[in-house]
Amino acid sequence: MKEPLNTPWWQPAVEKQPRIYIQKRNNSSIIVLVVVVSLIAGAIGATIGRNTTDNLGANLVQTENVVERAPGSISALAARLIPAVVSISVNGSGGSGTGSGFFLDSDGYILTNNHVVESAAKSGRITVETSDSKKFPAKLIGRDNSYDLAVLKINVQAAPTLQLGNSDQVLVGDAVIAIGSPLGLSGTVTAGIISSKNRAVTTGNGFGESSFINALQTDAAINPGNSGGPLVDLTGAVIGVNSAIATLGVSSQAGSIGLGFAIPINQAKKTAEQLIKTGFSTYPIMGISVDTQFTGTGALISSESAGITPGGPADKAGLRKGDIIISLDGAEIENSDELIVVIRSKNIGDKVKVKFKRNNITREVDVVLAASKK
């Protein structure tokens, strides 16, 4: 008996639907019809499912693409340099703290900032942690507050070392990376550029005298704990020792604001060599005392008895108490801090040209810088 089929529910309604008769009950025809119904029903169900918040789905696509990294890329440099950078923790009578440092040679000598280790210099414990998480007690070989540098030593063999570059050849705009342990997070790498050179920076942490740095300025993020870590160029050579940051003076802005400062490696190398050899270092002086309360332009030689050291370089050159130094070797001097920074960027024995004012008359003399007393 032939049976009529009702109008399928997915077809649009019509006033008069012709009857369709199946001549033979062929299993393949039934299968085809069932498959078509299933496909259409599945499509409708999928559409309804996607519009229902309780039945969300996603197609996840994974790629096997490989990022090609040049040998001189930041990631390649980081992989090569991080093993030579260490984390430093200090516990002493002056308090506790953390910082960074890096190996100067394979015998375990480490360069860092004086302010990192100063609180434990007289009594305390200094611990160095290497990039492979090994911890070592460190010996303080020597420190120099005037340049904010210190040298430590740990008992290791074949320590990975960093190459030292030439900070005199650095140009504003050169790309750099900073490596260290900000807030104790070891192996942290940040990138930026050299923002300025010969920036007069005065630092101090309350434990001793201030340090005067003729600094490299960078916008690479430097935060508490980065101190003592290396600032390197894109060849991987160290061009500076990260030392200080500028802040807005409020507690909420204690971290990096893009104004970081590093001690030029040329100066750091000279001081480190002296500390390793003798345990102490010296710096160039003019043999004068300046009036830090002077508010005019230039550096005023103090009128006190210690204003001019008898027999010192300034005395021999004819400088007097009350003279106002306005430039040194062509570098304009705005205040006493700038004068100290410029002098300490020179070498002992250098002859420098000093321009000064006396009774509103500008004069010029040559001064041979001497060594500070040990």
C-alpha positions as CSV (number, residue, x, y, z in Angstrom):
1,M,0.0,0.0,0.0
2,K,1.4,3.5,-0.9
3,E,1.6,5.9,2.0
4,P,1.7,9.6,1.6
5,L,4.4,11.6,3.4
6,N,3.5,14.6,5.5
7,T,5.2,18.0,4.7
8,P,8.6,18.0,6.5
9,W,8.6,20.5,9.4
10,W,11.7,22.3,8.1
11,Q,10.1,23.3,4.8
12,P,8.1,26.5,4.5
13,A,4.4,26.1,4.8
14,V,2.3,26.2,1.6
15,E,-1.4,26.3,1.0
16,K,-1.4,23.2,-1.1
17,Q,1.4,20.6,-0.8
18,P,1.5,17.9,-3.5
19,R,1.6,14.4,-2.2
20,I,4.8,12.4,-2.8
21,Y,4.6,8.7,-3.2
22,I,7.4,6.3,-2.8
23,Q,7.1,3.5,-5.2
24,K,9.4,1.1,-3.5
25,R,10.6,0.8,0.1
26,N,14.3,1.1,-0.8
27,N,16.6,1.0,2.2
28,S,19.1,3.3,0.5
29,S,16.5,5.9,-0.1
30,I,15.5,5.8,3.5
31,I,19.1,6.1,4.6
32,V,19.6,9.1,2.3
33,L,16.6,10.8,3.7
34,V,17.7,10.1,7.3
35,V,21.1,11.5,6.6
36,V,19.7,14.7,5.1
37,V,17.4,15.1,8.0
38,S,20.3,14.6,10.5
39,L,22.5,17.1,8.7
40,I,19.9,19.8,8.6
41,A,18.9,19.2,12.2
42,G,22.5,19.3,13.3
43,A,23.1,22.6,11.6
44,I,20.0,24.1,13.3
45,G,21.1,22.7,16.7
46,A,24.6,24.1,16.3
47,T,23.1,27.5,15.6
48,I,20.9,27.4,18.6
49,G,23.8,26.1,20.7
50,R,26.0,29.0,19.8
51,N,23.4,31.5,20.8
52,T,23.0,29.9,24.2
53,T,25.3,31.1,27.0
54,D,25.2,27.7,28.7
55,N,26.6,26.0,25.7
56,L,29.7,27.9,24.5
57,G,32.3,26.4,22.2
58,A,35.6,27.5,20.5
59,N,37.8,26.3,17.8
60,L,41.4,26.3,19.2
61,V,44.1,26.6,16.6
62,Q,47.7,25.8,17.5
63,T,50.6,26.8,15.3
64,E,54.0,25.1,15.0
65,N,55.7,28.3,13.7
66,V,59.2,28.9,15.1
67,V,60.3,32.4,16.0
68,E,63.7,33.1,14.3
69,R,66.0,35.0,16.7
70,A,69.1,36.7,15.4
71,P,72.4,35.9,17.2
72,G,72.5,39.5,18.4
73,S,68.9,39.7,19.6
74,I,68.0,40.7,23.2
75,S,66.9,37.1,23.9
76,A,70.1,35.7,22.6
77,L,72.2,38.2,24.7
78,A,70.1,37.5,27.8
79,A,70.7,33.8,27.5
80,R,74.5,34.4,27.2
81,L,74.8,37.0,29.9
82,I,72.5,36.0,32.7
83,P,74.8,33.2,34.0
84,A,77.4,35.9,34.8
85,V,75.0,38.0,36.8
86,V,74.4,37.3,40.5
87,S,72.0,38.3,43.3
88,I,73.3,39.7,46.5
89,S,71.6,39.6,49.9
90,V,73.0,41.4,53.0
91,N,72.3,41.2,56.7
92,G,74.3,43.4,59.0
93,S,74.3,45.9,61.8
94,G,73.0,48.6,59.4
95,G,70.1,46.5,58.2
96,S,69.4,44.0,55.4
97,G,68.9,44.4,51.7
98,T,69.3,42.9,48.3
99,G,71.2,43.9,45.1
100,S,72.9,42.6,42.1
101,G,76.5,42.1,40.8
102,F,78.4,40.4,38.0
103,F,81.6,38.3,37.7
104,L,84.7,40.3,36.7
105,D,86.8,37.2,36.2
106,S,86.7,33.4,36.5
107,D,88.2,33.4,39.9
108,G,85.0,34.7,41.5
109,Y,85.6,38.4,41.9
110,I,82.3,40.3,41.7
111,L,81.6,44.0,41.1
112,T,78.7,45.7,42.7
113,N,77.7,49.0,44.3
114,N,79.0,50.1,47.7
115,H,75.6,51.0,48.9
116,V,74.5,47.3,48.3
117,V,77.0,45.9,50.8
118,E,77.7,49.0,53.1
119,S,75.4,47.9,55.9
120,A,77.4,44.7,56.4
121,A,80.8,46.2,55.7
122,K,81.9,46.2,59.4
123,S,79.9,43.3,60.7
124,G,77.4,41.2,59.0
125,R,76.8,38.5,56.3
126,I,76.9,38.9,52.6
127,T,75.4,36.0,50.5
128,V,75.8,35.6,46.7
129,E,73.3,33.5,44.7
130,T,74.3,32.5,41.2
131,S,72.0,32.1,38.3
132,D,71.8,28.3,38.9
133,S,70.4,29.0,42.4
134,K,73.6,28.1,44.3
135,K,74.4,30.2,47.3
136,F,77.9,31.2,48.5
137,P,79.2,33.3,51.5
138,A,81.0,36.3,50.0
139,K,84.1,38.1,51.2
140,L,84.2,41.9,50.9
141,I,87.5,42.7,49.1
142,G,87.2,46.4,49.2
143,R,84.8,49.3,48.7
144,D,84.9,52.9,47.6
145,N,82.1,55.2,48.7
146,S,83.2,58.1,46.5
147,Y,82.3,56.1,43.3
148,D,79.7,53.8,45.0
149,L,81.6,50.7,44.0
150,A,82.6,47.5,45.9
151,V,84.3,44.2,45.0
152,L,83.3,40.8,46.5
153,K,84.8,37.3,46.1
154,I,83.2,33.9,46.4
155,N,84.9,30.5,46.3
156,V,84.1,29.2,42.8
157,Q,86.1,28.0,39.8
158,A,85.6,28.9,36.2
159,A,82.9,31.5,36.9
160,P,81.2,32.9,33.7
161,T,82.4,36.4,33.1
162,L,81.3,39.5,31.2
163,Q,83.4,41.5,28.8
164,L,84.0,45.1,29.7
165,G,83.3,47.7,27.0
166,N,84.4,51.3,26.5
167,S,82.0,53.8,28.1
168,D,83.7,56.7,26.4
169,Q,82.5,55.5,23.0
170,V,78.9,55.3,24.0
171,L,76.5,57.6,22.2
172,V,73.2,59.0,23.2
173,G,70.5,56.8,21.5
174,D,72.6,53.5,21.7
175,A,70.4,50.5,22.6
176,V,71.2,48.9,26.0
177,I,69.9,46.2,28.3
178,A,70.0,46.1,32.1
179,I,70.3,42.8,34.0
180,G,69.8,42.2,37.7
181,S,67.5,41.3,40.5
182,P,64.9,44.0,41.0
183,L,62.9,43.3,44.2
184,G,64.8,40.0,44.5
185,L,63.6,38.7,41.1
186,S,66.8,37.3,39.7
187,G,67.6,37.2,36.0
188,T,65.4,40.1,35.1
189,V,66.2,41.8,31.8
190,T,65.0,45.2,30.6
191,A,65.8,47.1,27.5
192,G,66.1,50.8,26.5
193,I,68.6,53.3,25.2
194,I,71.2,55.7,26.5
195,S,69.2,58.8,27.2
196,S,72.2,61.1,28.2
197,K,75.8,61.1,29.1
198,N,77.9,62.9,31.7
199,R,74.9,63.4,34.0
200,A,76.0,64.6,37.4
201,V,74.4,62.4,40.0
202,T,74.8,62.5,43.8
203,T,73.7,59.6,45.8
204,G,73.7,58.6,49.5
205,N,71.9,56.1,51.7
206,G,72.5,57.5,55.2
207,F,75.4,55.2,56.1
208,G,78.2,57.4,55.0
209,E,79.4,60.1,52.6
210,S,77.6,60.8,49.4
211,S,78.8,59.4,46.1
212,F,79.4,61.6,43.1
213,I,78.8,59.9,39.7
214,N,79.4,61.2,36.2
215,A,76.6,58.9,35.1
216,L,75.2,57.3,32.0
217,Q,71.4,57.9,31.9
218,T,69.1,55.3,30.5
219,D,65.4,54.7,30.2
220,A,65.8,50.9,30.6
221,A,63.7,50.0,33.7
222,I,65.9,50.0,36.8
223,N,64.3,49.3,40.2
224,P,65.4,48.6,43.7
225,G,67.6,45.5,43.6
226,N,69.0,46.3,40.2
227,S,71.8,48.2,41.9
228,G,75.2,46.7,41.0
229,G,74.0,44.8,38.0
230,P,75.5,45.4,34.5
231,L,74.2,47.8,31.8
232,V,75.4,46.2,28.5
233,D,75.4,47.3,24.9
234,L,74.1,45.1,22.0
235,T,77.5,43.4,21.6
236,G,77.1,42.1,25.2
237,A,79.9,44.3,26.6
238,V,79.4,46.0,29.9
239,I,79.3,49.8,29.6
240,G,78.0,50.7,33.0
241,V,77.1,49.6,36.6
242,N,73.5,50.3,37.4
243,S,73.5,52.4,40.5
244,A,70.6,54.9,41.0
245,I,67.1,55.9,39.9
246,A,65.2,59.1,40.0
247,T,61.8,59.1,41.6
248,L,59.0,61.6,42.0
249,G,59.6,61.8,45.8
250,V,56.4,59.9,46.8
251,S,56.0,56.4,48.1
252,S,53.8,55.4,45.2
253,Q,56.5,56.2,42.7
254,A,59.4,54.3,44.3
255,G,60.1,52.3,41.1
256,S,61.3,53.1,37.7
257,I,60.0,56.2,35.9
258,G,62.4,55.8,33.0
259,L,65.3,57.7,34.7
260,G,68.0,55.3,35.6
261,F,71.8,56.0,36.1
262,A,74.8,53.8,35.7
263,I,78.5,54.3,36.6
264,P,80.6,54.3,33.4
265,I,82.5,51.1,33.2
266,N,85.8,52.9,32.4
267,Q,85.7,54.5,35.9
268,A,84.4,51.3,37.5
269,K,87.2,49.2,36.0
270,K,89.9,51.5,37.4
271,T,88.4,51.5,40.8
272,A,87.8,47.7,40.8
273,E,91.4,47.0,39.8
274,Q,92.6,49.1,42.7
275,L,90.3,47.4,45.2
276,I,91.3,43.9,44.0
277,K,95.0,44.8,44.2
278,T,95.2,46.8,47.5
279,G,91.7,46.7,49.1
280,F,91.2,50.4,48.7
281,S,91.2,53.1,46.0
282,T,91.9,56.7,45.4
283,Y,90.4,59.5,43.4
284,P,91.7,62.8,41.9
285,I,91.4,66.0,43.9
286,M,92.1,69.7,43.4
287,G,92.8,70.4,47.0
288,I,89.9,72.7,47.7
289,S,86.8,72.7,49.9
290,V,83.6,74.1,48.3
291,D,80.7,76.0,49.9
292,T,77.7,73.8,49.4
293,Q,75.4,76.6,50.6
294,F,76.3,78.9,47.7
295,T,73.3,79.6,45.5
296,G,74.9,81.4,42.7
297,T,76.2,79.9,39.4
298,G,79.4,78.0,39.8
299,A,81.3,76.4,42.7
300,L,82.5,78.8,45.4
301,I,85.8,77.9,47.1
302,S,85.1,78.1,50.8
303,S,86.3,81.0,52.8
304,E,87.0,78.8,55.8
305,S,90.5,77.7,56.7
306,A,90.1,74.4,54.8
307,G,89.1,76.3,51.6
308,I,92.5,75.8,50.0
309,T,94.8,72.9,51.0
310,P,98.3,74.3,51.5
311,G,100.7,73.0,48.9
312,G,97.8,71.3,47.1
313,P,97.1,71.5,43.3
314,A,94.8,74.5,43.6
315,D,97.2,76.4,45.9
316,K,100.1,75.7,43.5
317,A,98.0,77.0,40.5
318,G,97.2,80.3,42.3
319,L,93.5,79.7,43.2
320,R,92.3,81.5,46.4
321,K,89.5,81.3,48.9
322,G,86.4,83.0,47.5
323,D,87.1,82.2,43.9
324,I,84.1,80.9,41.9
325,I,84.9,78.1,39.5
326,I,82.7,78.3,36.4
327,S,84.2,75.7,34.1
328,L,86.7,72.8,34.1
329,D,88.2,71.6,30.8
330,G,85.4,73.3,28.9
331,A,82.6,71.7,31.0
332,E,80.4,74.4,32.5
333,I,80.0,74.2,36.3
334,E,76.6,75.1,37.7
335,N,77.1,74.1,41.3
336,S,79.5,72.4,43.7
337,D,78.2,68.9,43.0
338,E,78.9,69.3,39.3
339,L,82.5,70.3,40.0
340,I,83.1,67.3,42.2
341,V,81.6,65.0,39.6
342,V,83.7,66.4,36.8
343,I,86.9,66.2,38.8
344,R,86.3,62.6,39.8
345,S,85.7,61.7,36.1
346,K,89.3,62.6,35.5
347,N,92.5,60.7,36.3
348,I,95.1,61.3,38.9
349,G,97.9,63.4,37.3
350,D,95.6,65.0,34.6
351,K,96.2,68.6,33.8
352,V,92.9,70.4,33.7
353,K,92.0,74.0,32.6
354,V,90.0,75.8,35.3
355,K,88.1,79.0,34.5
356,F,87.0,81.0,37.5
357,K,85.9,84.4,38.6
358,R,87.6,86.6,41.2
359,N,86.2,90.1,41.9
360,N,84.0,89.7,38.8
361,I,87.0,89.2,36.6
362,T,87.3,85.9,34.7
363,R,90.6,84.2,34.9
364,E,92.0,80.8,33.8
365,V,94.7,78.5,35.2
366,D,96.0,74.9,34.7
367,V,95.7,72.6,37.7
368,V,97.4,69.1,38.0
369,L,95.1,66.8,39.9
370,A,96.5,64.9,42.8
371,A,95.5,61.7,44.5
372,S,93.2,61.7,47.5
373,K,94.6,60.5,50.8
374,K,94.1,56.8,51.5
